[in-house]
Amino acid sequence: MENTLTPTRLSTDGILDGDRSAPKAAQTEEITVCICTYRRPELLERLLVALAKQRTDGRFQFSCVVVDNDAEASARATIERLQPTLPFPIRYDVETARNFALVRNRAIGLAEGKLFAFIDDDEVPREDWLIRMLNILEEYGADAVLGPVRPYFDGEPPRWIVRSGVCDRPPHPTGMMLHWRKTRTGNVLLRASMIRDEGLRFDPAYGSGGEDIDFFRRAAEAGKNFVWCEEGAVYELVPEQRLRRSYHIKRAFLQGRLSLKYATDHPSFFAKARVGVKAFTAAVLYTMALPVLFLLGDHLGMKYLVKDCHHIGRLLAMFGIEHSTKRDF
């Protein structure tokens, strides 16, 4: 059965918590939806309202954990206002350190149940999101299921954005086994045993990004497997600042630098050399081709300029040249 409305209270540890005395449905899975947020109250509200429409079909019940990365606890007011109207309890806490890994670690530390889901605060799920993800998790006996994150726009985006696909992520057939390099936490349902039994946590060394891929890399090394659910989509708002060319160029440099840390399965001198040769070759070829690509179309030029910046960022990182060390764009 569906969760019933539960009152909230502010516990002694500063965590906004649902009433745990409420009866729980028998013989159902328990899912905790983990949300990390930072100064986006309107988007957080949009997400929580969408989660209230989730179908459960009597197969599971769920709660939410919201970890606010704003030291001023700016999300608290939104949660306190919405909680009485939502059919699921929310646990809320603040992580003051500006570090993605520490925020995620605090979220899983508050999570309960046998299954954890991660969704970003600028995303909105389909009404059957959790049902579809749970179906695939059980059908394939996977340790984690990942689904698509598809862009949506509040207004009309520039043509080059749509045609270049720089906001798109590649689709995969449902049931496809994923290599850890194709993983992330923007849309994932995973077994809590990965964390509780294996002791896996997000590494604070990846404080500005890449902490999710590193997490799944170590999970894969522990023998865990991940599958894809193409039908379990969520939709990510692409705000106005992400429609700018400068945003995608800076982002590519940053991702290139971060990706060097997990560019090889087994780091060695020869493996790193191969990565360097590949990045150098790609950067040279893309740079030489850019004038022609821009003549053929703005969308083609931007698509490959972003790829070029990614490889250049990786090369700069190999030589210890710091750039774009945080997400300040």
C-alpha positions as CSV (number, residue, x, y, z in Angstrom):
1,M,0.0,0.0,0.0
2,E,1.0,3.6,-0.4
3,N,2.8,5.4,2.5
4,T,0.4,7.5,4.6
5,L,1.0,11.1,5.5
6,T,3.3,11.3,8.5
7,P,4.0,14.4,10.7
8,T,7.5,15.8,10.9
9,R,9.5,16.8,13.9
10,L,12.9,18.4,14.4
11,S,14.9,15.8,16.3
12,T,17.5,16.5,18.9
13,D,20.3,15.9,16.4
14,G,19.0,18.6,14.1
15,I,17.5,16.2,11.6
16,L,14.1,16.8,10.2
17,D,12.5,13.3,10.6
18,G,9.3,11.6,9.8
19,D,7.3,9.9,12.6
20,R,8.7,6.4,12.9
21,S,5.7,5.2,14.9
22,A,3.6,5.1,11.7
23,P,2.8,1.5,10.6
24,K,4.7,0.1,7.7
25,A,3.3,-2.0,4.9
26,A,4.0,-5.7,5.3
27,Q,6.2,-7.6,2.8
28,T,7.3,-4.6,0.8
29,E,10.7,-3.3,-0.1
30,E,11.9,-0.1,1.6
31,I,13.6,2.4,-0.6
32,T,15.3,5.6,0.6
33,V,15.6,8.3,-2.1
34,C,18.7,10.3,-1.5
35,I,18.8,14.0,-2.7
36,C,21.8,16.3,-2.4
37,T,21.0,20.0,-2.8
38,Y,22.6,23.4,-2.8
39,R,20.6,26.6,-3.0
40,R,18.0,25.4,-5.4
41,P,14.7,25.5,-3.4
42,E,12.4,25.9,-6.4
43,L,14.0,22.8,-8.1
44,L,14.0,20.9,-4.9
45,E,10.3,21.6,-4.4
46,R,9.6,20.5,-8.0
47,L,11.4,17.2,-7.4
48,L,9.7,16.5,-4.0
49,V,6.2,17.2,-5.5
50,A,7.0,14.8,-8.4
51,L,8.2,12.1,-6.0
52,A,4.8,12.4,-4.3
53,K,3.3,11.0,-7.5
54,Q,5.4,7.9,-7.6
55,R,3.5,4.6,-8.2
56,T,4.4,1.9,-5.7
57,D,1.7,-0.7,-6.7
58,G,2.0,-2.1,-3.2
59,R,5.5,-3.4,-3.8
60,F,7.5,-0.9,-1.9
61,Q,7.4,2.1,0.4
62,F,9.9,4.9,0.3
63,S,11.2,7.8,2.3
64,C,13.6,10.6,1.4
65,V,16.9,11.9,2.7
66,V,17.8,15.5,1.8
67,V,21.3,16.7,2.5
68,D,21.8,20.4,2.1
69,N,25.3,21.6,1.2
70,D,24.5,25.1,2.2
71,A,25.8,26.1,5.6
72,E,22.8,28.4,5.9
73,A,20.4,25.5,5.6
74,S,18.5,27.2,2.9
75,A,16.5,24.1,2.0
76,R,15.0,23.6,5.5
77,A,12.2,26.1,5.0
78,T,11.1,24.3,1.8
79,I,11.1,20.9,3.4
80,E,9.2,22.1,6.5
81,R,6.6,23.7,4.4
82,L,6.1,20.7,2.1
83,Q,6.4,17.8,4.5
84,P,2.8,17.9,5.8
85,T,1.6,17.6,2.2
86,L,3.8,14.7,1.1
87,P,3.0,11.0,1.4
88,F,6.5,10.1,2.6
89,P,8.8,11.1,5.4
90,I,11.9,13.2,4.9
91,R,15.1,13.2,6.8
92,Y,17.0,16.5,6.4
93,D,20.5,17.4,7.5
94,V,23.3,19.8,6.5
95,E,26.8,19.1,5.3
96,T,28.8,22.4,5.5
97,A,31.9,21.2,3.7
98,R,31.8,21.9,-0.1
99,N,32.6,18.4,-1.1
100,F,30.4,16.2,-3.3
101,A,31.7,13.0,-1.7
102,L,31.1,14.1,1.9
103,V,27.5,15.2,1.0
104,R,26.7,11.8,-0.5
105,N,28.3,10.0,2.4
106,R,26.1,12.0,4.8
107,A,23.1,11.0,2.7
108,I,23.8,7.3,2.8
109,G,24.6,7.6,6.5
110,L,21.0,8.8,7.1
111,A,19.4,6.3,4.7
112,E,17.4,3.3,5.8
113,G,15.9,0.3,4.1
114,K,17.5,-2.3,1.8
115,L,17.6,-0.1,-1.3
116,F,18.9,3.4,-1.9
117,A,18.1,5.6,-4.9
118,F,20.0,8.7,-5.9
119,I,18.5,11.5,-7.9
120,D,19.8,15.1,-8.4
121,D,17.9,18.1,-7.1
122,D,17.5,19.5,-10.7
123,E,15.9,16.3,-12.0
124,V,12.3,15.1,-12.2
125,P,11.3,11.4,-12.4
126,R,8.6,9.7,-14.3
127,E,5.7,8.4,-12.1
128,D,6.8,4.8,-12.7
129,W,10.5,5.5,-12.1
130,L,11.1,3.5,-9.0
131,I,8.8,0.6,-10.1
132,R,10.7,0.2,-13.4
133,M,14.1,0.4,-11.7
134,L,13.1,-2.1,-9.0
135,N,11.7,-4.5,-11.7
136,I,15.1,-4.6,-13.5
137,L,17.1,-4.8,-10.2
138,E,15.1,-8.0,-9.3
139,E,14.9,-9.4,-12.8
140,Y,18.7,-9.3,-13.3
141,G,19.7,-9.8,-9.7
142,A,21.9,-6.7,-10.1
143,D,23.6,-4.8,-7.3
144,A,22.7,-1.5,-9.0
145,V,20.4,-0.3,-11.8
146,L,21.1,3.0,-13.7
147,G,18.7,4.8,-15.9
148,P,18.7,7.7,-18.4
149,V,19.0,11.4,-17.5
150,R,17.3,13.3,-20.3
151,P,17.5,17.0,-20.7
152,Y,14.5,19.3,-20.7
153,F,14.3,23.1,-21.2
154,D,12.1,25.7,-19.7
155,G,12.3,27.7,-22.9
156,E,13.4,27.3,-26.5
157,P,17.1,26.3,-26.5
158,P,19.6,27.4,-29.2
159,R,19.6,25.1,-32.2
160,W,23.3,24.2,-31.7
161,I,22.6,22.9,-28.3
162,V,19.9,20.5,-29.6
163,R,21.7,19.5,-32.8
164,S,25.1,19.0,-31.1
165,G,23.8,16.7,-28.4
166,V,26.1,18.2,-25.8
167,C,23.3,17.9,-23.2
168,D,22.4,14.3,-24.2
169,R,23.7,11.1,-22.7
170,P,24.0,7.9,-24.7
171,P,21.1,5.4,-24.5
172,H,21.6,1.7,-23.8
173,P,19.3,-1.4,-24.1
174,T,17.6,-2.4,-21.0
175,G,19.5,-5.2,-19.2
176,M,22.8,-4.2,-20.6
177,M,25.7,-4.8,-18.1
178,L,27.5,-1.6,-17.5
179,H,31.2,-1.0,-17.2
180,W,31.9,1.2,-14.1
181,R,33.0,4.0,-16.4
182,K,29.4,4.4,-17.6
183,T,28.1,4.8,-14.1
184,R,27.0,7.9,-12.1
185,T,24.6,8.8,-9.3
186,G,22.2,11.1,-11.2
187,N,19.7,8.2,-11.6
188,V,20.5,5.0,-9.8
189,L,18.9,2.4,-7.5
190,L,21.3,0.3,-5.6
191,R,21.3,-2.3,-2.8
192,A,22.2,-1.0,0.6
193,S,24.4,-4.1,1.1
194,M,27.0,-2.5,-1.3
195,I,27.5,0.1,1.4
196,R,26.8,-1.7,4.6
197,D,28.4,-5.0,3.9
198,E,31.3,-3.9,1.7
199,G,32.0,-0.7,3.6
200,L,32.0,1.4,0.4
201,R,31.9,5.2,0.7
202,F,32.5,8.1,-1.6
203,D,36.1,9.2,-1.6
204,P,36.5,12.9,-0.4
205,A,39.5,13.2,-2.7
206,Y,36.9,13.5,-5.5
207,G,35.3,16.5,-3.9
208,S,34.6,18.5,-7.1
209,G,33.4,15.6,-9.2
210,G,34.0,12.0,-10.3
211,E,33.2,10.7,-6.8
212,D,30.4,8.6,-8.3
213,I,32.4,6.9,-11.0
214,D,35.2,6.2,-8.4
215,F,32.6,4.6,-6.1
216,F,31.3,2.3,-8.7
217,R,34.9,1.4,-9.8
218,R,35.6,0.2,-6.3
219,A,32.3,-1.6,-6.2
220,A,33.1,-3.4,-9.5
221,E,36.4,-4.5,-8.0
222,A,34.4,-6.0,-5.1
223,G,32.5,-8.1,-7.6
224,K,29.3,-6.0,-7.9
225,N,27.4,-5.7,-11.2
226,F,25.4,-2.9,-12.7
227,V,22.7,-3.0,-15.4
228,W,20.8,-0.4,-17.4
229,C,17.0,0.4,-17.4
230,E,16.2,2.5,-20.4
231,E,12.6,3.0,-19.3
232,G,13.6,4.3,-15.8
233,A,14.1,7.9,-17.0
234,V,14.5,11.1,-15.1
235,Y,14.5,14.6,-16.7
236,E,17.2,17.2,-15.9
237,L,16.5,20.9,-16.2
238,V,19.0,22.6,-18.4
239,P,19.1,26.2,-17.0
240,E,20.0,29.3,-19.0
241,Q,23.6,29.3,-17.9
242,R,24.1,25.8,-19.4
243,L,23.0,27.1,-22.8
244,R,26.2,29.1,-23.1
245,R,29.3,27.9,-25.0
246,S,31.6,28.9,-22.1
247,Y,29.8,26.6,-19.7
248,H,30.4,23.5,-21.9
249,I,34.0,24.4,-22.6
250,K,34.8,24.9,-18.9
251,R,32.9,21.7,-18.0
252,A,34.9,19.7,-20.6
253,F,38.2,20.9,-19.2
254,L,37.1,20.0,-15.6
255,Q,35.8,16.5,-16.6
256,G,39.0,15.8,-18.6
257,R,41.1,16.6,-15.5
258,L,38.9,14.5,-13.2
259,S,38.7,11.6,-15.6
260,L,42.4,11.1,-15.5
261,K,42.0,9.6,-12.0
262,Y,40.0,6.7,-13.4
263,A,41.2,6.5,-17.0
264,T,42.7,3.0,-16.6
265,D,41.5,-0.2,-14.9
266,H,44.9,-1.0,-13.5
267,P,47.2,2.1,-13.3
268,S,50.8,1.5,-14.5
269,F,53.4,3.4,-16.4
270,F,52.4,1.8,-19.8
271,A,48.7,2.3,-19.1
272,K,49.2,5.9,-18.3
273,A,51.3,6.3,-21.4
274,R,48.6,4.9,-23.6
275,V,46.1,7.3,-22.1
276,G,48.5,10.2,-22.8
277,V,49.1,9.1,-26.4
278,K,45.4,8.7,-27.0
279,A,44.5,12.1,-25.5
280,F,47.3,13.8,-27.4
281,T,46.3,12.2,-30.7
282,A,42.7,13.1,-30.2
283,A,43.5,16.7,-29.3
284,V,45.6,17.2,-32.3
285,L,43.1,15.7,-34.7
286,Y,40.1,17.5,-33.2
287,T,42.0,20.9,-33.2
288,M,43.0,20.5,-36.8
289,A,39.5,19.6,-37.8
290,L,37.7,22.3,-35.9
291,P,37.8,25.0,-38.7
292,V,36.2,22.7,-41.2
293,L,33.7,21.4,-38.7
294,F,32.5,24.9,-37.8
295,L,32.1,25.7,-41.5
296,L,29.9,22.6,-41.8
297,G,27.8,23.7,-38.9
298,D,27.9,25.4,-35.6
299,H,26.6,22.4,-33.9
300,L,29.3,20.1,-35.3
301,G,32.0,22.6,-34.3
302,M,30.8,22.9,-30.7
303,K,30.3,19.1,-30.4
304,Y,34.0,18.4,-31.3
305,L,35.3,21.5,-29.5
306,V,33.9,20.1,-26.3
307,K,35.6,16.7,-27.0
308,D,38.8,18.6,-27.8
309,C,38.7,20.5,-24.5
310,H,38.1,17.2,-22.6
311,H,41.3,15.6,-24.0
312,I,43.3,18.8,-23.5
313,G,42.1,18.9,-19.9
314,R,43.3,15.4,-19.4
315,L,46.7,16.2,-20.9
316,L,47.1,19.3,-18.7
317,A,46.3,17.2,-15.7
318,M,49.0,14.6,-16.7
319,F,51.6,17.4,-16.7
320,G,50.3,18.7,-13.3
321,I,48.9,21.9,-14.7
322,E,46.0,22.9,-12.5
323,H,42.9,24.5,-14.1
324,S,39.1,24.5,-13.3
325,T,39.7,22.8,-10.0
326,K,36.1,23.4,-8.8
327,R,32.7,23.9,-10.3
328,D,32.5,27.7,-10.2
329,F,30.7,28.1,-13.5
